[in-house]
Amino acid sequence: MRTRRVTLATLLPVFLVLVTVPATPARAAVSPPAPVVSATC
């Protein structure tokens, strides 16, 4: 059960980033994805 919670907690932010990055191409072009990945990690 704990593994399921950990997986959800890990997948939720990743899914949000994946949905937000393509939704904002202008922002992605202005700022490289490197800081986004660092902030997520």
C-alpha positions in Angstrom: 0.0 0.0 0.0 2.8 2.4 0.8 4.4 1.7 -2.5 1.2 2.8 -4.2 1.1 6.1 -2.3 4.8 6.7 -3.2 4.2 6.0 -6.8 1.2 8.3 -7.0 3.1 11.1 -5.2 6.0 10.6 -7.7 3.8 10.4 -10.8 1.5 13.3 -9.9 4.2 16.1 -10.2 5.8 14.4 -13.2 2.4 14.2 -14.9 1.7 17.8 -14.1 5.0 18.9 -15.6 4.4 16.9 -18.7 1.0 18.5 -19.1 2.2 22.0 -18.3 5.4 22.0 -20.5 3.6 21.4 -23.8 0.7 23.6 -22.7 3.2 26.5 -22.5 5.5 26.3 -25.5 6.4 30.0 -25.2 7.5 29.6 -21.6 9.5 26.5 -22.5 11.3 28.4 -25.3 12.1 31.3 -23.0 13.4 29.1 -20.1 15.3 25.9 -20.8 13.9 22.6 -19.3 17.0 22.2 -17.2 15.8 24.4 -14.3 12.3 22.8 -14.5 13.9 19.3 -14.0 16.0 20.5 -11.2 13.0 22.1 -9.4 11.1 18.8 -9.9 13.9 16.7 -8.4 
